[in-house]
Amino acid sequence: SGGPVVAVAKGAATTGCTKGTACAYVNVTLTNFTPGQSVTVQCQSTSVPTVNPGSFSATIGPDGSFSTGLISSCKYGVSGQYVYATVGAVHSTHVKW
């Protein structure tokens, strides 16, 4: 509790992933961050070789949270691998694709 939290979830199916047949948005939610803070969200995966689902900048809202909503800047397509996101030293849990 208290510290910043990064969460990821598998979003809606989409197209345009660099690899794989399970292309979907990587939805990211940030909570307990500093209101008004600008952060860089790095979406990452356990694919070898690495498939980087992308990164984007976000501004934390007045309640200390941010969510990509349904359309995320990050998308990923390799089923069976794990996707996670980091903001600085804060890591999300890994979500199986």
N, C-alpha and C positions, 0 to 999 in steps of 0.2 A: 504494500500500500504506500502511498506517499511519493514514491519515485515515478519517473516517467515510464509509460508502458507503450510498446509497439505491438499491434496485433495484425495478423494477416488472415485473409479468408479467400477461398476460391470463389471468384465471381462468375458472371455470365460468360457463356461461350462466345468467342470472337474469332477473328481471322488475323493473319499477318504475323503470327509468331515465326521466329527464325527457324525453329526446329520442333518436330513432334506433331502429333495428331490430336492432342487434347488441349488446343489453344483456348485459354480463358483469361479473363482479367484477374490481376492480383489486387484485391481490395485491401487497402491499408487504413487502419484506424489508430490514431495517436491519442493518448489520454495522459493527464497529469503533467503536461508540459507547461512551460512558462507562457502565459497569454501574450500574443503579439510577436513571439519569437519566430524567426525564420530558420527553417531546418532543411536539410537535404535528406531525402529518403532514398536509400539504396535497396532495391529489390534484388535478392540473390537466390541462387539455387544450388543444390548438391550435384548437379549434372557434371560429369567429367567426359570430355572437356567442358569447361564452365560455359553455361548459357546464362547470360545476365538478363533478367527480365526487364531491366531498365532502372532509371532513377528520376527523381523529380524534386522540385523545391516546393515547400509548403509553408504557409503562414498559420501559426497556431491561433485559434479563435479565442475570444474573451473568456471562455470557460475552460481554457487549457487543453482543448481537444481539436482534432482535425480528422476528417474522413474523406477518402477519395470519392465516396458515393459509388454508384454503379459503374461508371466509366472511369477506369484507372489508367494512369500513364504506363503502368507495368502490366505486361501480359506474358504468359508462359505456356508452353505446349507439350512438355515431355512427361507422359504419365508414369507414375511409379517413383518419381523423384520428389524431393522435398523443396519447398519454397519458403523463404523467410525474408524479413526486411530488417534493416538496421538504420538507426539514426544516431550517428556518433558511436558511442560505446553501448547503446541500448539495442539489444537484439530481441526480435519477436521469437515466439515458439515456431517450430517447423511444421508446415502443413503439407501432408502428402497429396500429390497431384493425381 
